[in-house]
């Protein structure tokens, strides 16, 4: 991991990804933000967004779980140079379940653990 400036300075808390659940037309959706942790609290705060991310049109996030519990909001923060990984809420493991919009039974899990290991199963 390397340090990179955001708004003219290096963010004290590193960078992360944030998932926020919302319901529209009785369908669960998630906003996904890449963020710079400018206040060093190792989680997302409003105003820290670098960009909004989107998935391919045919794919959706079915669920986000932190330490086995469904989470409405989850931050995964990476703070260089060590790196220090902070997952909020929970602290140990986040599982992002992706599915096809046309067939929600077809899923893949993206798993991030507190060591920063990211893998798909």
C-alpha positions in Angstrom: 0.0 0.0 0.0 1.2 3.5 -0.7 0.3 6.9 0.5 -1.5 9.2 -1.9 -2.7 12.8 -1.4 -6.4 13.5 -1.2 -7.5 17.2 -1.3 -3.9 18.3 -1.0 -2.9 16.1 1.9 -2.3 12.5 2.9 -5.3 11.2 4.9 -4.3 10.3 8.4 -6.5 7.3 8.5 -5.7 5.8 5.1 -8.4 4.8 2.6 -11.4 2.5 2.6 -14.6 1.2 1.0 -18.0 1.8 2.5 -21.3 0.0 1.9 -24.6 1.6 2.8 -27.9 -0.3 2.4 -31.1 1.3 1.3 -34.5 0.0 0.0 -36.1 1.4 -3.2 -39.3 0.0 -4.7 -39.1 -2.9 -2.2 -35.7 -3.9 -3.5 -32.5 -3.9 -1.3 -29.7 -1.8 -2.8 -26.3 -0.6 -1.6 -24.4 2.6 -2.2 -20.6 1.9 -2.5 -18.1 4.6 -1.8 -14.3 4.7 -2.0 -13.3 7.1 0.8 -10.2 8.9 2.3 -10.3 8.7 6.1 -9.4 12.3 6.7 -10.1 12.4 10.4 -8.2 9.2 11.3 -11.1 7.3 13.0 -10.6 4.3 10.7 -14.2 4.4 9.3 -16.3 6.3 6.8 -17.7 9.7 7.7 -19.9 11.8 5.4 -17.8 14.1 3.2 -14.9 11.7 2.9 -16.1 10.2 -0.4 -13.5 10.0 -3.3 -15.9 8.4 -5.7 -19.1 6.3 -5.9 -18.5 2.8 -7.2 -21.0 0.7 -9.2 -21.2 -2.9 -10.2 -21.8 -4.3 -13.6 -25.4 -3.9 -14.7 -26.3 -7.6 -14.3 -24.8 -7.9 -10.8 -26.1 -6.6 -7.4 -25.1 -6.8 -3.8 -27.5 -9.2 -2.1 -26.2 -8.8 1.4 -23.3 -7.4 3.5 -22.4 -9.2 6.7 -20.0 -8.1 9.4 -18.9 -10.9 11.7 -21.8 -13.0 10.6 -24.5 -10.3 11.2 -26.3 -8.5 8.4 -25.1 -4.9 8.4 -26.8 -1.8 7.0 -23.5 0.2 6.9 -20.0 -1.2 6.8 -16.6 0.4 6.5 -13.4 -1.5 5.5 -10.5 0.8 6.2 -6.9 0.2 5.0 -4.2 2.4 6.7 -0.7 2.2 5.3 2.1 1.5 5.6 1.7 -1.7 7.8 -1.3 -1.9 6.8 -3.7 -1.6 9.7 -7.2 -3.0 8.7 -10.3 -1.8 10.5 -13.7 -3.3 9.8 -16.7 -1.4 11.3 -19.0 -2.8 12.6 -17.7 -6.1 13.7 -13.9 -6.0 13.5 -13.0 -9.4 12.2 -14.6 -10.3 8.9 -16.9 -8.8 6.2 -18.7 -10.9 3.6 -20.2 -9.2 0.6 -22.6 -11.5 -1.2 -23.0 -10.7 -4.9 -25.8 -12.2 -7.1 -27.1 -11.9 -10.6 -30.1 -9.6 -10.8 -31.9 -12.2 -13.1 -31.1 -15.1 -10.8 -30.5 -14.3 -7.1 -29.7 -17.9 -6.4 -26.4 -17.5 -8.3 -24.1 -15.9 -5.8 -20.4 -15.3 -5.0 -19.0 -14.1 -1.7 -16.2 -11.5 -1.5 -14.6 -11.9 1.9 -12.3 -9.4 3.7 -10.7 -10.3 7.0 -8.9 -8.2 9.6 -5.5 -9.1 8.1 -6.6 -7.5 4.8 -6.9 -10.7 2.9 -9.5 -10.4 0.2 -10.8 -13.5 -1.6 -13.8 -14.8 -3.5 -15.6 -18.1 -2.9 
